[in-house]
Amino acid sequence: DLDNNSSCACSARVLQAYALFEMKNGNQVFSLMLMKRAVDMDERLKPVLEWWQFREARSKSASYSLRFQPRPYRQSHLNSNT
């Protein structure tokens, strides 16, 4: 199982590098998603999420998800006789 943990940590570092690349190219929300996945694989990378770029991406991510939530379907449309 030691090899599995080692490869997981290695994969997490690759995801971290990809996340930093995406952040540099302006893809903040996607970068945050990648970095969260990397942290899931290796908790030692968690401090990176406190960098200002990722804090800013979290605020953008929150406002993005609030703006693009699906609207609830109104039942009254189904009961319309017109």
PyMOL Python script that loads the backbone (N, CA, C, O; Angstrom):
from pymol import cmd

cmd.read_pdbstr("""\
ATOM      1  N   ASP A   1       0.826  -1.201   0.000  1.00  0.00           N
ATOM      2  CA  ASP A   1       0.000   0.000   0.000  1.00  0.00           C
ATOM      3  C   ASP A   1       0.866   1.258   0.000  1.00  0.00           C
ATOM      4  O   ASP A   1       0.390   2.337  -0.353  1.00  0.00           O
ATOM      5  N   LEU A   2       2.116   1.128   0.389  1.00  0.00           N
ATOM      6  CA  LEU A   2       3.030   2.260   0.368  1.00  0.00           C
ATOM      7  C   LEU A   2       3.211   2.785  -1.047  1.00  0.00           C
ATOM      8  O   LEU A   2       3.265   3.996  -1.259  1.00  0.00           O
ATOM      9  N   ASP A   3       3.306   1.873  -2.024  1.00  0.00           N
ATOM     10  CA  ASP A   3       3.446   2.292  -3.416  1.00  0.00           C
ATOM     11  C   ASP A   3       2.210   3.056  -3.894  1.00  0.00           C
ATOM     12  O   ASP A   3       2.326   4.025  -4.644  1.00  0.00           O
ATOM     13  N   ASN A   4       1.039   2.618  -3.462  1.00  0.00           N
ATOM     14  CA  ASN A   4      -0.197   3.288  -3.845  1.00  0.00           C
ATOM     15  C   ASN A   4      -0.231   4.717  -3.299  1.00  0.00           C
ATOM     16  O   ASN A   4      -0.612   5.642  -4.016  1.00  0.00           O
ATOM     17  N   ASN A   5       0.166   4.904  -2.026  1.00  0.00           N
ATOM     18  CA  ASN A   5       0.201   6.243  -1.442  1.00  0.00           C
ATOM     19  C   ASN A   5       1.218   7.118  -2.152  1.00  0.00           C
ATOM     20  O   ASN A   5       0.982   8.308  -2.358  1.00  0.00           O
ATOM     21  N   SER A   6       2.334   6.540  -2.521  1.00  0.00           N
ATOM     22  CA  SER A   6       3.377   7.291  -3.214  1.00  0.00           C
ATOM     23  C   SER A   6       2.904   7.736  -4.594  1.00  0.00           C
ATOM     24  O   SER A   6       3.121   8.883  -4.985  1.00  0.00           O
ATOM     25  N   SER A   7       2.260   6.836  -5.330  1.00  0.00           N
ATOM     26  CA  SER A   7       1.782   7.209  -6.661  1.00  0.00           C
ATOM     27  C   SER A   7       0.640   8.206  -6.575  1.00  0.00           C
ATOM     28  O   SER A   7       0.493   9.063  -7.447  1.00  0.00           O
ATOM     29  N   CYS A   8      -0.169   8.097  -5.528  1.00  0.00           N
ATOM     30  CA  CYS A   8      -1.260   9.047  -5.336  1.00  0.00           C
ATOM     31  C   CYS A   8      -0.687  10.441  -5.070  1.00  0.00           C
ATOM     32  O   CYS A   8      -1.172  11.426  -5.626  1.00  0.00           O
ATOM     33  N   ALA A   9       0.335  10.529  -4.228  1.00  0.00           N
ATOM     34  CA  ALA A   9       0.966  11.811  -3.940  1.00  0.00           C
ATOM     35  C   ALA A   9       1.612  12.377  -5.194  1.00  0.00           C
ATOM     36  O   ALA A   9       1.571  13.585  -5.430  1.00  0.00           O
ATOM     37  N   CYS A  10       2.202  11.509  -5.989  1.00  0.00           N
ATOM     38  CA  CYS A  10       2.833  11.949  -7.232  1.00  0.00           C
ATOM     39  C   CYS A  10       1.779  12.471  -8.204  1.00  0.00           C
ATOM     40  O   CYS A  10       1.972  13.513  -8.831  1.00  0.00           O
ATOM     41  N   SER A  11       0.688  11.765  -8.328  1.00  0.00           N
ATOM     42  CA  SER A  11      -0.405  12.207  -9.185  1.00  0.00           C
ATOM     43  C   SER A  11      -0.988  13.524  -8.690  1.00  0.00           C
ATOM     44  O   SER A  11      -1.367  14.379  -9.490  1.00  0.00           O
ATOM     45  N   ALA A  12      -1.059  13.686  -7.385  1.00  0.00           N
ATOM     46  CA  ALA A  12      -1.574  14.927  -6.808  1.00  0.00           C
ATOM     47  C   ALA A  12      -0.676  16.100  -7.188  1.00  0.00           C
ATOM     48  O   ALA A  12      -1.166  17.192  -7.478  1.00  0.00           O
ATOM     49  N   ARG A  13       0.613  15.881  -7.188  1.00  0.00           N
ATOM     50  CA  ARG A  13       1.538  16.954  -7.574  1.00  0.00           C
ATOM     51  C   ARG A  13       1.400  17.308  -9.054  1.00  0.00           C
ATOM     52  O   ARG A  13       1.544  18.469  -9.436  1.00  0.00           O
ATOM     53  N   VAL A  14       1.123  16.314  -9.873  1.00  0.00           N
ATOM     54  CA  VAL A  14       0.898  16.583 -11.300  1.00  0.00           C
ATOM     55  C   VAL A  14      -0.381  17.418 -11.452  1.00  0.00           C
ATOM     56  O   VAL A  14      -0.408  18.377 -12.223  1.00  0.00           O
ATOM     57  N   LEU A  15      -1.434  17.055 -10.721  1.00  0.00           N
ATOM     58  CA  LEU A  15      -2.673  17.841 -10.762  1.00  0.00           C
ATOM     59  C   LEU A  15      -2.432  19.262 -10.255  1.00  0.00           C
ATOM     60  O   LEU A  15      -2.987  20.222 -10.790  1.00  0.00           O
ATOM     61  N   GLN A  16      -1.602  19.388  -9.221  1.00  0.00           N
ATOM     62  CA  GLN A  16      -1.277  20.709  -8.706  1.00  0.00           C
ATOM     63  C   GLN A  16      -0.587  21.550  -9.786  1.00  0.00           C
ATOM     64  O   GLN A  16      -0.920  22.721  -9.968  1.00  0.00           O
ATOM     65  N   ALA A  17       0.356  20.963 -10.489  1.00  0.00           N
ATOM     66  CA  ALA A  17       1.049  21.681 -11.556  1.00  0.00           C
ATOM     67  C   ALA A  17       0.066  22.098 -12.650  1.00  0.00           C
ATOM     68  O   ALA A  17       0.140  23.210 -13.174  1.00  0.00           O
ATOM     69  N   TYR A  18      -0.845  21.202 -12.981  1.00  0.00           N
ATOM     70  CA  TYR A  18      -1.862  21.507 -13.996  1.00  0.00           C
ATOM     71  C   TYR A  18      -2.771  22.637 -13.504  1.00  0.00           C
ATOM     72  O   TYR A  18      -3.127  23.532 -14.272  1.00  0.00           O
ATOM     73  N   ALA A  19      -3.142  22.592 -12.224  1.00  0.00           N
ATOM     74  CA  ALA A  19      -3.980  23.643 -11.645  1.00  0.00           C
ATOM     75  C   ALA A  19      -3.281  24.996 -11.705  1.00  0.00           C
ATOM     76  O   ALA A  19      -3.905  26.008 -12.025  1.00  0.00           O
ATOM     77  N   LEU A  20      -1.993  25.015 -11.398  1.00  0.00           N
ATOM     78  CA  LEU A  20      -1.243  26.276 -11.447  1.00  0.00           C
ATOM     79  C   LEU A  20      -1.125  26.789 -12.877  1.00  0.00           C
ATOM     80  O   LEU A  20      -1.183  27.995 -13.117  1.00  0.00           O
ATOM     81  N   PHE A  21      -0.959  25.869 -13.826  1.00  0.00           N
ATOM     82  CA  PHE A  21      -0.921  26.237 -15.237  1.00  0.00           C
ATOM     83  C   PHE A  21      -2.245  26.879 -15.652  1.00  0.00           C
ATOM     84  O   PHE A  21      -2.262  27.925 -16.301  1.00  0.00           O
ATOM     85  N   GLU A  22      -3.350  26.245 -15.271  1.00  0.00           N
ATOM     86  CA  GLU A  22      -4.670  26.772 -15.618  1.00  0.00           C
ATOM     87  C   GLU A  22      -4.926  28.116 -14.940  1.00  0.00           C
ATOM     88  O   GLU A  22      -5.535  29.007 -15.531  1.00  0.00           O
ATOM     89  N   MET A  23      -4.460  28.259 -13.703  1.00  0.00           N
ATOM     90  CA  MET A  23      -4.618  29.535 -12.999  1.00  0.00           C
ATOM     91  C   MET A  23      -3.873  30.636 -13.747  1.00  0.00           C
ATOM     92  O   MET A  23      -4.391  31.738 -13.928  1.00  0.00           O
ATOM     93  N   LYS A  24      -2.667  30.330 -14.173  1.00  0.00           N
ATOM     94  CA  LYS A  24      -1.857  31.312 -14.898  1.00  0.00           C
ATOM     95  C   LYS A  24      -2.530  31.708 -16.217  1.00  0.00           C
ATOM     96  O   LYS A  24      -2.364  32.836 -16.682  1.00  0.00           O
ATOM     97  N   ASN A  25      -3.274  30.799 -16.810  1.00  0.00           N
ATOM     98  CA  ASN A  25      -3.958  31.070 -18.077  1.00  0.00           C
ATOM     99  C   ASN A  25      -5.359  31.635 -17.887  1.00  0.00           C
ATOM    100  O   ASN A  25      -6.121  31.746 -18.848  1.00  0.00           O
ATOM    101  N   GLY A  26      -5.699  31.993 -16.656  1.00  0.00           N
ATOM    102  CA  GLY A  26      -6.960  32.678 -16.395  1.00  0.00           C
ATOM    103  C   GLY A  26      -8.164  31.802 -16.156  1.00  0.00           C
ATOM    104  O   GLY A  26      -9.286  32.303 -16.081  1.00  0.00           O
ATOM    105  N   ASN A  27      -7.962  30.515 -16.035  1.00  0.00           N
ATOM    106  CA  ASN A  27      -9.077  29.590 -15.802  1.00  0.00           C
ATOM    107  C   ASN A  27      -9.196  29.305 -14.306  1.00  0.00           C
ATOM    108  O   ASN A  27      -8.913  28.198 -13.847  1.00  0.00           O
ATOM    109  N   GLN A  28      -9.618  30.321 -13.555  1.00  0.00           N
ATOM    110  CA  GLN A  28      -9.582  30.241 -12.100  1.00  0.00           C
ATOM    111  C   GLN A  28     -10.491  29.162 -11.516  1.00  0.00           C
ATOM    112  O   GLN A  28     -10.070  28.411 -10.636  1.00  0.00           O
ATOM    113  N   VAL A  29     -11.711  29.078 -11.988  1.00  0.00           N
ATOM    114  CA  VAL A  29     -12.650  28.114 -11.406  1.00  0.00           C
ATOM    115  C   VAL A  29     -12.211  26.683 -11.720  1.00  0.00           C
ATOM    116  O   VAL A  29     -12.266  25.814 -10.850  1.00  0.00           O
ATOM    117  N   PHE A  30     -11.778  26.435 -12.955  1.00  0.00           N
ATOM    118  CA  PHE A  30     -11.283  25.109 -13.324  1.00  0.00           C
ATOM    119  C   PHE A  30     -10.029  24.773 -12.524  1.00  0.00           C
ATOM    120  O   PHE A  30      -9.859  23.640 -12.073  1.00  0.00           O
ATOM    121  N   SER A  31      -9.157  25.753 -12.350  1.00  0.00           N
ATOM    122  CA  SER A  31      -7.941  25.557 -11.577  1.00  0.00           C
ATOM    123  C   SER A  31      -8.274  25.168 -10.138  1.00  0.00           C
ATOM    124  O   SER A  31      -7.652  24.268  -9.572  1.00  0.00           O
ATOM    125  N   LEU A  32      -9.248  25.844  -9.555  1.00  0.00           N
ATOM    126  CA  LEU A  32      -9.669  25.525  -8.189  1.00  0.00           C
ATOM    127  C   LEU A  32     -10.174  24.093  -8.106  1.00  0.00           C
ATOM    128  O   LEU A  32      -9.850  23.372  -7.162  1.00  0.00           O
ATOM    129  N   MET A  33     -10.960  23.681  -9.082  1.00  0.00           N
ATOM    130  CA  MET A  33     -11.470  22.311  -9.092  1.00  0.00           C
ATOM    131  C   MET A  33     -10.318  21.298  -9.129  1.00  0.00           C
ATOM    132  O   MET A  33     -10.327  20.307  -8.399  1.00  0.00           O
ATOM    133  N   LEU A  34      -9.335  21.561  -9.983  1.00  0.00           N
ATOM    134  CA  LEU A  34      -8.181  20.664 -10.070  1.00  0.00           C
ATOM    135  C   LEU A  34      -7.415  20.623  -8.752  1.00  0.00           C
ATOM    136  O   LEU A  34      -7.001  19.559  -8.294  1.00  0.00           O
ATOM    137  N   MET A  35      -7.233  21.798  -8.149  1.00  0.00           N
ATOM    138  CA  MET A  35      -6.472  21.851  -6.907  1.00  0.00           C
ATOM    139  C   MET A  35      -7.198  21.135  -5.781  1.00  0.00           C
ATOM    140  O   MET A  35      -6.563  20.476  -4.957  1.00  0.00           O
ATOM    141  N   LYS A  36      -8.517  21.254  -5.735  1.00  0.00           N
ATOM    142  CA  LYS A  36      -9.281  20.530  -4.711  1.00  0.00           C
ATOM    143  C   LYS A  36      -9.130  19.022  -4.896  1.00  0.00           C
ATOM    144  O   LYS A  36      -9.023  18.279  -3.921  1.00  0.00           O
ATOM    145  N   ARG A  37      -9.122  18.579  -6.140  1.00  0.00           N
ATOM    146  CA  ARG A  37      -8.937  17.151  -6.400  1.00  0.00           C
ATOM    147  C   ARG A  37      -7.539  16.711  -5.960  1.00  0.00           C
ATOM    148  O   ARG A  37      -7.376  15.625  -5.404  1.00  0.00           O
ATOM    149  N   ALA A  38      -6.530  17.556  -6.208  1.00  0.00           N
ATOM    150  CA  ALA A  38      -5.162  17.242  -5.784  1.00  0.00           C
ATOM    151  C   ALA A  38      -5.082  17.130  -4.266  1.00  0.00           C
ATOM    152  O   ALA A  38      -4.420  16.236  -3.740  1.00  0.00           O
ATOM    153  N   VAL A  39      -5.751  18.031  -3.569  1.00  0.00           N
ATOM    154  CA  VAL A  39      -5.751  17.996  -2.100  1.00  0.00           C
ATOM    155  C   VAL A  39      -6.469  16.747  -1.592  1.00  0.00           C
ATOM    156  O   VAL A  39      -6.068  16.174  -0.579  1.00  0.00           O
ATOM    157  N   ASP A  40      -7.519  16.324  -2.282  1.00  0.00           N
ATOM    158  CA  ASP A  40      -8.187  15.074  -1.909  1.00  0.00           C
ATOM    159  C   ASP A  40      -7.225  13.901  -1.981  1.00  0.00           C
ATOM    160  O   ASP A  40      -7.324  12.953  -1.203  1.00  0.00           O
ATOM    161  N   MET A  41      -6.295  13.974  -2.921  1.00  0.00           N
ATOM    162  CA  MET A  41      -5.335  12.884  -3.102  1.00  0.00           C
ATOM    163  C   MET A  41      -4.148  12.994  -2.147  1.00  0.00           C
ATOM    164  O   MET A  41      -3.571  11.982  -1.751  1.00  0.00           O
ATOM    165  N   ASP A  42      -3.784  14.230  -1.775  1.00  0.00           N
ATOM    166  CA  ASP A  42      -2.630  14.440  -0.893  1.00  0.00           C
ATOM    167  C   ASP A  42      -2.894  15.678  -0.038  1.00  0.00           C
ATOM    168  O   ASP A  42      -2.763  16.806  -0.512  1.00  0.00           O
ATOM    169  N   GLU A  43      -3.263  15.464   1.210  1.00  0.00           N
ATOM    170  CA  GLU A  43      -3.613  16.551   2.138  1.00  0.00           C
ATOM    171  C   GLU A  43      -2.475  17.546   2.347  1.00  0.00           C
ATOM    172  O   GLU A  43      -2.721  18.688   2.737  1.00  0.00           O
ATOM    173  N   ARG A  44      -1.251  17.135   2.097  1.00  0.00           N
ATOM    174  CA  ARG A  44      -0.116  18.048   2.314  1.00  0.00           C
ATOM    175  C   ARG A  44      -0.156  19.242   1.367  1.00  0.00           C
ATOM    176  O   ARG A  44       0.536  20.233   1.603  1.00  0.00           O
ATOM    177  N   LEU A  45      -0.947  19.171   0.310  1.00  0.00           N
ATOM    178  CA  LEU A  45      -1.055  20.276  -0.638  1.00  0.00           C
ATOM    179  C   LEU A  45      -2.105  21.314  -0.234  1.00  0.00           C
ATOM    180  O   LEU A  45      -2.270  22.329  -0.911  1.00  0.00           O
ATOM    181  N   LYS A  46      -2.804  21.061   0.855  1.00  0.00           N
ATOM    182  CA  LYS A  46      -3.900  21.931   1.278  1.00  0.00           C
ATOM    183  C   LYS A  46      -3.510  23.406   1.465  1.00  0.00           C
ATOM    184  O   LYS A  46      -4.328  24.270   1.146  1.00  0.00           O
ATOM    185  N   PRO A  47      -2.325  23.741   1.956  1.00  0.00           N
ATOM    186  CA  PRO A  47      -1.968  25.160   2.109  1.00  0.00           C
ATOM    187  C   PRO A  47      -2.035  25.959   0.798  1.00  0.00           C
ATOM    188  O   PRO A  47      -2.222  27.176   0.828  1.00  0.00           O
ATOM    189  N   VAL A  48      -1.887  25.296  -0.330  1.00  0.00           N
ATOM    190  CA  VAL A  48      -1.952  25.994  -1.616  1.00  0.00           C
ATOM    191  C   VAL A  48      -3.330  26.629  -1.810  1.00  0.00           C
ATOM    192  O   VAL A  48      -3.447  27.679  -2.442  1.00  0.00           O
ATOM    193  N   LEU A  49      -4.364  25.999  -1.271  1.00  0.00           N
ATOM    194  CA  LEU A  49      -5.719  26.549  -1.403  1.00  0.00           C
ATOM    195  C   LEU A  49      -5.880  27.881  -0.678  1.00  0.00           C
ATOM    196  O   LEU A  49      -6.856  28.594  -0.907  1.00  0.00           O
ATOM    197  N   GLU A  50      -4.930  28.225   0.196  1.00  0.00           N
ATOM    198  CA  GLU A  50      -4.987  29.503   0.901  1.00  0.00           C
ATOM    199  C   GLU A  50      -4.277  30.616   0.148  1.00  0.00           C
ATOM    200  O   GLU A  50      -4.320  31.767   0.583  1.00  0.00           O
ATOM    201  N   TRP A  51      -3.632  30.312  -0.953  1.00  0.00           N
ATOM    202  CA  TRP A  51      -3.011  31.359  -1.760  1.00  0.00           C
ATOM    203  C   TRP A  51      -4.106  32.285  -2.257  1.00  0.00           C
ATOM    204  O   TRP A  51      -5.239  31.857  -2.479  1.00  0.00           O
ATOM    205  N   TRP A  52      -3.764  33.560  -2.430  1.00  0.00           N
ATOM    206  CA  TRP A  52      -4.782  34.554  -2.797  1.00  0.00           C
ATOM    207  C   TRP A  52      -5.492  34.204  -4.102  1.00  0.00           C
ATOM    208  O   TRP A  52      -6.682  34.482  -4.251  1.00  0.00           O
ATOM    209  N   GLN A  53      -4.777  33.601  -5.046  1.00  0.00           N
ATOM    210  CA  GLN A  53      -5.403  33.251  -6.320  1.00  0.00           C
ATOM    211  C   GLN A  53      -6.544  32.260  -6.118  1.00  0.00           C
ATOM    212  O   GLN A  53      -7.587  32.361  -6.764  1.00  0.00           O
ATOM    213  N   PHE A  54      -6.337  31.303  -5.215  1.00  0.00           N
ATOM    214  CA  PHE A  54      -7.368  30.297  -4.980  1.00  0.00           C
ATOM    215  C   PHE A  54      -8.487  30.844  -4.103  1.00  0.00           C
ATOM    216  O   PHE A  54      -9.640  30.436  -4.246  1.00  0.00           O
ATOM    217  N   ARG A  55      -8.159  31.764  -3.194  1.00  0.00           N
ATOM    218  CA  ARG A  55      -9.229  32.421  -2.419  1.00  0.00           C
ATOM    219  C   ARG A  55     -10.127  33.217  -3.357  1.00  0.00           C
ATOM    220  O   ARG A  55     -11.350  33.194  -3.222  1.00  0.00           O
ATOM    221  N   GLU A  56      -9.516  33.926  -4.312  1.00  0.00           N
ATOM    222  CA  GLU A  56     -10.285  34.687  -5.297  1.00  0.00           C
ATOM    223  C   GLU A  56     -11.124  33.749  -6.170  1.00  0.00           C
ATOM    224  O   GLU A  56     -12.277  34.046  -6.481  1.00  0.00           O
ATOM    225  N   ALA A  57     -10.543  32.631  -6.555  1.00  0.00           N
ATOM    226  CA  ALA A  57     -11.274  31.656  -7.376  1.00  0.00           C
ATOM    227  C   ALA A  57     -12.461  31.085  -6.609  1.00  0.00           C
ATOM    228  O   ALA A  57     -13.512  30.830  -7.197  1.00  0.00           O
ATOM    229  N   ARG A  58     -12.304  30.884  -5.306  1.00  0.00           N
ATOM    230  CA  ARG A  58     -13.430  30.381  -4.499  1.00  0.00           C
ATOM    231  C   ARG A  58     -14.577  31.380  -4.506  1.00  0.00           C
ATOM    232  O   ARG A  58     -15.740  30.990  -4.606  1.00  0.00           O
ATOM    233  N   SER A  59     -14.255  32.673  -4.400  1.00  0.00           N
ATOM    234  CA  SER A  59     -15.336  33.663  -4.412  1.00  0.00           C
ATOM    235  C   SER A  59     -16.001  33.715  -5.785  1.00  0.00           C
ATOM    236  O   SER A  59     -17.219  33.872  -5.875  1.00  0.00           O
ATOM    237  N   LYS A  60     -15.214  33.585  -6.853  1.00  0.00           N
ATOM    238  CA  LYS A  60     -15.798  33.550  -8.202  1.00  0.00           C
ATOM    239  C   LYS A  60     -16.634  32.293  -8.388  1.00  0.00           C
ATOM    240  O   LYS A  60     -17.706  32.327  -8.993  1.00  0.00           O
ATOM    241  N   SER A  61     -16.134  31.194  -7.865  1.00  0.00           N
ATOM    242  CA  SER A  61     -16.843  29.925  -7.981  1.00  0.00           C
ATOM    243  C   SER A  61     -18.188  29.997  -7.269  1.00  0.00           C
ATOM    244  O   SER A  61     -19.191  29.494  -7.775  1.00  0.00           O
ATOM    245  N   ALA A  62     -18.208  30.624  -6.096  1.00  0.00           N
ATOM    246  CA  ALA A  62     -19.461  30.750  -5.339  1.00  0.00           C
ATOM    247  C   ALA A  62     -20.442  31.635  -6.084  1.00  0.00           C
ATOM    248  O   ALA A  62     -21.622  31.301  -6.178  1.00  0.00           O
ATOM    249  N   SER A  63     -19.975  32.762  -6.617  1.00  0.00           N
ATOM    250  CA  SER A  63     -20.895  33.646  -7.330  1.00  0.00           C
ATOM    251  C   SER A  63     -21.337  33.011  -8.643  1.00  0.00           C
ATOM    252  O   SER A  63     -22.473  33.212  -9.074  1.00  0.00           O
ATOM    253  N   TYR A  64     -20.463  32.255  -9.278  1.00  0.00           N
ATOM    254  CA  TYR A  64     -20.814  31.557 -10.516  1.00  0.00           C
ATOM    255  C   TYR A  64     -21.920  30.549 -10.250  1.00  0.00           C
ATOM    256  O   TYR A  64     -22.905  30.488 -10.986  1.00  0.00           O
ATOM    257  N   SER A  65     -21.754  29.756  -9.193  1.00  0.00           N
ATOM    258  CA  SER A  65     -22.750  28.712  -8.920  1.00  0.00           C
ATOM    259  C   SER A  65     -24.079  29.334  -8.494  1.00  0.00           C
ATOM    260  O   SER A  65     -25.135  28.761  -8.760  1.00  0.00           O
ATOM    261  N   LEU A  66     -24.045  30.499  -7.837  1.00  0.00           N
ATOM    262  CA  LEU A  66     -25.299  31.146  -7.466  1.00  0.00           C
ATOM    263  C   LEU A  66     -26.026  31.703  -8.690  1.00  0.00           C
ATOM    264  O   LEU A  66     -27.254  31.656  -8.761  1.00  0.00           O
ATOM    265  N   ARG A  67     -25.270  32.228  -9.649  1.00  0.00           N
ATOM    266  CA  ARG A  67     -25.885  32.816 -10.839  1.00  0.00           C
ATOM    267  C   ARG A  67     -26.436  31.762 -11.783  1.00  0.00           C
ATOM    268  O   ARG A  67     -27.413  32.017 -12.487  1.00  0.00           O
ATOM    269  N   PHE A  68     -25.837  30.601 -11.811  1.00  0.00           N
ATOM    270  CA  PHE A  68     -26.215  29.602 -12.810  1.00  0.00           C
ATOM    271  C   PHE A  68     -26.917  28.390 -12.217  1.00  0.00           C
ATOM    272  O   PHE A  68     -26.840  27.288 -12.761  1.00  0.00           O
ATOM    273  N   GLN A  69     -27.598  28.599 -11.104  1.00  0.00           N
ATOM    274  CA  GLN A  69     -28.394  27.521 -10.533  1.00  0.00           C
ATOM    275  C   GLN A  69     -29.631  27.335 -11.403  1.00  0.00           C
ATOM    276  O   GLN A  69     -30.227  28.316 -11.847  1.00  0.00           O
ATOM    277  N   PRO A  70     -30.016  26.107 -11.646  1.00  0.00           N
ATOM    278  CA  PRO A  70     -31.236  25.906 -12.425  1.00  0.00           C
ATOM    279  C   PRO A  70     -32.447  26.453 -11.673  1.00  0.00           C
ATOM    280  O   PRO A  70     -32.552  26.323 -10.454  1.00  0.00           O
ATOM    281  N   ARG A  71     -33.334  27.051 -12.409  1.00  0.00           N
ATOM    282  CA  ARG A  71     -34.545  27.571 -11.792  1.00  0.00           C
ATOM    283  C   ARG A  71     -35.492  26.417 -11.510  1.00  0.00           C
ATOM    284  O   ARG A  71     -35.586  25.471 -12.292  1.00  0.00           O
ATOM    285  N   PRO A  72     -36.189  26.506 -10.392  1.00  0.00           N
ATOM    286  CA  PRO A  72     -37.166  25.441 -10.116  1.00  0.00           C
ATOM    287  C   PRO A  72     -38.294  25.493 -11.141  1.00  0.00           C
ATOM    288  O   PRO A  72     -38.760  26.566 -11.525  1.00  0.00           O
ATOM    289  N   TYR A  73     -38.709  24.343 -11.562  1.00  0.00           N
ATOM    290  CA  TYR A  73     -39.782  24.263 -12.546  1.00  0.00           C
ATOM    291  C   TYR A  73     -41.099  24.568 -11.848  1.00  0.00           C
ATOM    292  O   TYR A  73     -41.415  23.978 -10.814  1.00  0.00           O
ATOM    293  N   ARG A  74     -41.845  25.468 -12.403  1.00  0.00           N
ATOM    294  CA  ARG A  74     -43.114  25.851 -11.783  1.00  0.00           C
ATOM    295  C   ARG A  74     -44.194  24.860 -12.175  1.00  0.00           C
ATOM    296  O   ARG A  74     -44.457  24.640 -13.357  1.00  0.00           O
ATOM    297  N   GLN A  75     -44.797  24.282 -11.196  1.00  0.00           N
ATOM    298  CA  GLN A  75     -45.833  23.278 -11.413  1.00  0.00           C
ATOM    299  C   GLN A  75     -47.041  23.876 -12.131  1.00  0.00           C
ATOM    300  O   GLN A  75     -47.761  23.150 -12.817  1.00  0.00           O
ATOM    301  N   SER A  76     -47.278  25.170 -11.993  1.00  0.00           N
ATOM    302  CA  SER A  76     -48.456  25.786 -12.597  1.00  0.00           C
ATOM    303  C   SER A  76     -48.470  25.651 -14.112  1.00  0.00           C
ATOM    304  O   SER A  76     -49.542  25.666 -14.716  1.00  0.00           O
ATOM    305  N   HIS A  77     -47.300  25.517 -14.744  1.00  0.00           N
ATOM    306  CA  HIS A  77     -47.233  25.335 -16.188  1.00  0.00           C
ATOM    307  C   HIS A  77     -47.873  24.006 -16.611  1.00  0.00           C
ATOM    308  O   HIS A  77     -48.469  23.908 -17.684  1.00  0.00           O
ATOM    309  N   LEU A  78     -47.746  23.020 -15.784  1.00  0.00           N
ATOM    310  CA  LEU A  78     -48.309  21.718 -16.108  1.00  0.00           C
ATOM    311  C   LEU A  78     -49.823  21.686 -15.987  1.00  0.00           C
ATOM    312  O   LEU A  78     -50.497  20.931 -16.689  1.00  0.00           O
ATOM    313  N   ASN A  79     -50.348  22.507 -15.098  1.00  0.00           N
ATOM    314  CA  ASN A  79     -51.789  22.475 -14.843  1.00  0.00           C
ATOM    315  C   ASN A  79     -52.547  23.498 -15.672  1.00  0.00           C
ATOM    316  O   ASN A  79     -53.749  23.676 -15.477  1.00  0.00           O
ATOM    317  N   SER A  80     -51.889  24.154 -16.567  1.00  0.00           N
ATOM    318  CA  SER A  80     -52.519  25.189 -17.356  1.00  0.00           C
ATOM    319  C   SER A  80     -53.459  24.578 -18.400  1.00  0.00           C
ATOM    320  O   SER A  80     -53.083  23.634 -19.094  1.00  0.00           O
ATOM    321  N   ASN A  81     -54.686  25.116 -18.515  1.00  0.00           N
ATOM    322  CA  ASN A  81     -55.652  24.622 -19.486  1.00  0.00           C
ATOM    323  C   ASN A  81     -55.705  25.460 -20.739  1.00  0.00           C
ATOM    324  O   ASN A  81     -56.600  25.274 -21.563  1.00  0.00           O
ATOM    325  N   THR A  82     -54.773  26.380 -20.907  1.00  0.00           N
ATOM    326  CA  THR A  82     -54.807  27.268 -22.059  1.00  0.00           C
ATOM    327  C   THR A  82     -53.963  26.742 -23.178  1.00  0.00           C
ATOM    328  O   THR A  82     -53.876  27.370 -24.233  1.00  0.00           O
TER     329      THR A  82
END
""", "prot")
cmd.dss("prot")
cmd.show_as("cartoon", "prot")
cmd.util.cbc("prot")
cmd.orient("prot")
